[in-house]
Amino acid sequence: MTNAFPALLGMIVLLEAVSFGSAQTQPPGVVGLWRVEFALSGSGARHLQFEAYASGKGSFLLLDPRSSLVPPAERTKARWSLTAAGRVNFAGEVEFPIGNVGRQAGVLTFDGSFDSEDSISGEVSFVDSAAGGQKQDGKFTATRIRPPTVRLLTLNSGERLSRGSSARLEWEVQAASPIVSQQIFLSEDRGATFRAISETLAGDERSYTWEIATTLNKTKKALIKIVVTDEQGNTGEDLTDRAFRIR
């Protein structure tokens, strides 16, 4: 019994180490927005946006400015899977523009692995639906899109404001890319509709003095919303925590 205890203890420690190591090496999550750059044999570089939902479903949005005459691309359904080893597969239907005369429909399949938490690379294939299943292969890289976040620091406690007075609005922003524009909006009906109450603000502004017009209607349902946009075109927004009163 005495001799068996050290061996048993050593086995427990080893199992814990293995379990901990496995937890530490779990691949990053796929859920979120990704910008995918890929090139198929016989064609130049292309881009699409892949949005992965928690359900294993997702969507593709082809970002291809090659044709100005065909209608712009619309989101199409996609699906994705992730193995414990970090192998990522995502696929869906797309329609590539062909000059200004039509579209080439088929299925894109991406199969790759994480290079980092925010980067995936690997192989891509396209099977043409109208050409007898003709297949093209190529390479891809996907970069995670991290939209900016903004948080209003004022007017969160159901304040009472008077028409003809002013209110100072303050906020904070976190963003991976520089913020290029910001704008503030007012709702008088608890978020059903909004209208701008500021001009477009510079990206480094973090406060704004709102001159409350005397012509505003009295309301107990006012909300402020701020929308920020980074240089990649990604947006973030925030609302006041509670409706406030304008009297």
N, C-alpha and C positions, 0 to 999 in steps of 0.2 A: 504494500500500500504506500509506504514511504517512498520507495523507488519509482513508483508509477506517477506520483504527483508532479515531479519536475517535468516529466515528458508530456503529461497532460497540459500543464501550464504552458509549455513551449508551443504545443499545438494550437492552443487558444490564441496566444500572441501572434502566431503565424497566420491564423485565419483572419484575425482582426487586421493585420497588415495587408493581406491580400484584398480584403473587403474595402479597406480605406483606399488602397491603390486603385482599385476598380472605380471607386466613386470619383477619385481625382482625375481619372482619364476619360470620363464621359465626354462625348463630343459636344460642341456648342449647340445651342438650339437653332432651328431653321426658321421658326415663326418670325415674320416681319417682312420688310420690303428689301428687295435686292435689285441692283442694276447689273444686268448680264450683258457682257460683250462676247461675241462669238464670230467665228469665221468658218464657213463650209467650203469644201473643195469646189473650185470653179467660181467662187463668188467672194466679194469683199467683206469687210467687217460689218456686222450688224449689231443692233442693241435692242434689248427689251427690258421691261420691268416685270419682275416676278414677285407676287405677293403671296406669302405662305401663311395659311390660317392654321390654328391649333388642331383642327380636325383631320389634317392630312390633305385637305383640299387647298386650292389656291387659284391664282389667275395670272394670265400673261397679258401684257400690253406692249405691242410691238412699237418701238420708237424708230421709225424708218422714214426719213424725209425725202426719199428718192423720187416719189411721185406726188405731184401737186394736183393731179386731176382726179384720181380715184378718191373716194371718201376716206377720211382718216381712220386708222385702226381703232377697233373697239376691244374691250377686255374679253378674253376668252377663258374658258375653264381650264384649270390645270390640277395636277395632283402631285404629291411628293411623299417620299419615305426616307427614313434615316436609320442606319444600322448602328449597333452599339460600337462598332469599330470606326464610326465616323464617315461611312460611305453615304453620299447623298444622291438621290435620284429624283428628278422632277420632270414632268412631261405634260404636254398639252397641244391643242390644235392652234395653228396660226395661218394667216394668209399673207404671203409676201407680195408687195406690189411688183408688177412686171412693167417697167417703164411707166407709160401713161395709159395703158390699154387694158389692164386687168390684174388678176391676182393669182398667185400660185399657192394652193391650199395643201396642207399636209400636217404631219405630227412631228413636233420637236421633242427630242428626249435628251436630257442632260444627265450625265453620270460622272460624279467627281468626289472629291474629299476636301476637308477643311485644311487650308494652309495656315489660317489663324481664326480667331473668333468671328472676324468680319470678312473673311475671304474664302472662296471655294474655287477650285479649278479642276478641269478634267476634260472629258470627251463629250461631243455633241453629235447627234445624228438627226437628219431630216428625211422623212419618208413622204414622197409626193403622192397625194391621194389620186391624182388624175393621170399619172404617168406609169401606171402598172406597178406601183409600189417602188419606184426607183428611189434609191437611197444615196444620200450624201453624208459624208462624215467630216468632222472638224474638231476644233478645240474651243474651250470657253473659259472665262473667268467671271466670277460673280462677286460683287462688293456690296456689303450690307449698307442700306440707306438708313441713317439715323436722323429722323426729323428733329428740329429744334423743339425745346420745351420752354414754356413761359409760365410764370406764376404772378398773378396780381397780388400785391401786398396791401392794398387799400380798398375801402368800400366793401369789406367782406362781412360786416357785422350788422347789416340791416339798418344803416344810418338813415337819417332824415335830412334831406337837402332842400334848399329853398331856391326857387326860380329867381334869377337875377344875381345869384351869388356865384362863387367859384369853388371848385373842388380839385385838390391835387391828387393825381393818379400816379402810382408808382408800381413798378414790376421788376422782376428779375428774369434773366434768360440764360439757358444753357444750350450750347449748340456746337456741333462738330465742325460746321462750316460757318463762315462769316454771315451775320444777318445783314441783309441789304435793304429791307423795308419793314415797316410796322404801321399798323393802323388800329384805331380804337372805334368801337361801335356801341350804340345804345339800343336797348330794347325797352319798350314801355309796356310790354304785354308778357312778361316772364319768359322771354326767349322765343316767342312765336315768330317775331319779325325783328330785324335789326336795321339800323341805318348808321352811316359813318358820322362821327362827331369830331373827327380830327382829319387833317390832311395826312398824306403819306409821310411818316416820320423816318428820319435817318436811322440806320441800324444800330448806332451806339446810344440812342436816347433810352433813358430808363425812367423818365417821369414826364408828365404832361399836365398842364393846368387847364381844366375844363371850365369854360365860361358857360354857365347854365342859362340858357335863353329864357326870357320872361314869357315867350310864346309857347313853351312846352305845356303839355297837358299835365294836370295833377295825376299822380299814379302811386299805387302801393306795390307795383309789380316791376320796378325798374331793375335792369341788369346791365352791367358793362362787360364787353368782350374785347379782348385784344388779340390780334392775329399778327404773327411774325413770319417772315419769309427769308430763307437763306439763299446763298448764291447758286445753289443747285435747284432752286424752285420748290424745296420742301417747306411745308408750313407747320406751325404749331399755334395753338390758341388756348386761352383760358377765360373762364367766366368768374364774376364775383360769386362768392360762396352762397350768399343769400340775397334775395330781392331787397331793394331799399326803396325808400319813399321820396318822391319829389312833390313838394307842396307849394 
